[in-house]
Amino acid sequence: MTFRRLARYFRLYEKKRGDRRSGSAALGTAWMTVFFAGLFFVGWCFLAVTFTMLALPEWQANRRFQETVCTVEDVQIEQGERSGRHTYRPIYQLRYEVNGQQYLAWQTYDITGGFFLDRAHCQALIDAFPKGQTYRCWYNPDDPEVAVLSLGLSNQVWLLLLLPSGLIIVGGVGLAWRLVNWQTSAERRASLAHMASSLSASERSVAGGEYPYVPPEVNLTDSPGTSLAYRLPRTGAAVAAAWALAAACLVWNALVCVFITLVARGFLAGNYDWTLLAVTAAYTAVGAWLAVVCVRQVVQATHLGRCIVEISTHPLHPGMTCRLYVAQFGRSKLRYLKVLLVSDEKATYQQGTNTRVEFCRVYSHEVLSQRHIEIGRGAPFEALVELTVPPTAMHSFRSPHNEVLWKIVVVGRARGWPRFERTFPLVIYPAAEYAT
Amino acid sequence: MTPCPIAIMLDGRRRTYAPGEMLSGEYRWDADPGSQVKAVEVSVLWYTEGKGDEDFGVHFFDRLSVEEGDEVGPRQCARFSTQLPKSPLSYEGVIVKIRWCVRVRLFLKRGKVFTRERTFQLGHVPPARPLVTPAARRNLRLKVRPEADEFG
């Protein structure tokens, strides 16, 4: 008997891709309604039980119990069991008089008669009421055989009352949302949301305006250039990556310092822990590598100097030609320097609990390419070039999970240094023929 | 399976529109005479396809509903018209695609919902192709070495 080779193995575990439904939408909605209704119901049940068993007796005792004086004749710790664990509560034999009649009975500390998981907690309440002493107590006028040494509402009861409120709120809001949106289409919801103008200011500027879903160009034109009209801002991704690397380097090396201290203390005390030493050596190696990369990046950023890109006009439309000024500062010898006009597609999706972002480059055009450049101190490399947006280009687009990005990318490589890349975003509007 | 009783016709049977142009058409529904129609919705919207989670934007929306006093019978037709926006244009990207459509939903009293879409193109942006970067080309060359061929 032979087995055919499977073209693809079955995966035992795979995260759900996106929030797309593979089953019936109506059934899914019905199940979600049942789920939220269940949460709502369980919350109310839990609240009712907590209230009637704990809060109500305390509240009634506070209102109706009468004060008297009692003598503690005996004290004991009563033992119980909950989920396989021992629990404890103090019980007191109290002697007191009600309407000329003497009562002698075992009573609990308060009306709830709750058990403690901690014996010491119970012992503290035993020690607070020594035998033979006289104390205030409160008895039930309807049943004088019931008396307690303490009145008032315990904090635990109120905390327990707060617990089901979470279930009630989540279940109630979920249920209300499902019922309000029952048989309401996504288009109607979007239309109602639009009418209610509940969009935030940033969303309005993207979704509304003359060109809906084209990102605003406000921060691209608010900085005037020295050679051309506008100086383009640099995207913060590279800067953020450098900061993240520096933070990671600091945290890691702080950990390494702790390990080194532990090893040194051990060795000084005569405890030779070779496993800890091996782990510390490995951690130190990684820490040293991180430090080298971090220092290299910082030196590269400072050594290469800043890069400036200015543009003669903005916004751009497909087919439009404009001038671009590029300046690279910093004393260095560059093997090459290239300026590219690129377009990337960016897709964001949920995979299980992770948010993934994917990029795909769909256009790249070399605007400038130069080799063997020597940049001196105070004499930056400067170039003025013409930039033409392809006539059939897709405009810039931004929605919550999908984007079409246009940018100027400056790439280069200095001698003895790795390749560097600096990105300057652009906004391209739909073709000028549509602008009128 | 019950066939969808909705039909959407765009005026002039056009498939491509320029931004800012007027889009108009007719939609009709022919439900079972015994069934009661609760509401009919028509919307002009764009939605994304591709790797990312789906986004959509409603440009035009109209609802005929019995609850709001509209006369909605099991067999009827209605017209719609709207001026299309300047963006986003239809786009056939690699991992991001933008599609425009007219969508009609028919809600029956028993809870059944029928949906029909008619897609159209807004603008004339040609499809995008993935760019093979020099690094990707190098990787590709490495991957197709004879020894890497599983059928070899």
Interface residues (C-beta under 8 A of the other chain):
Chain A: G18 D19 R20 A26 Q183 S185 A186 E187 R188 A190 S191 H194 A207 E210 Y211 P212 Y213 V214 S343 E345 K346 A347 T348 Y349 Q350 E358 C360 R361 V362 Y363 S364 T392 A393 M394 H395 F397 S399 P400 H401 N402 E403 V404 Y429 P430 A431 Y434 A435
Chain B: A18 P19 G20 K38 E41 S43 L45 T48 G50 K51 G52 D53 E54 D55 F56 G57 V58 F61 R63 P85 K86 S87 P88 L89 Y91 G93 V94 I95 V96 I98 R103 R105 F107 G111 V113 G123 H124 V125 P126 A128 R129 P130 L131 T133
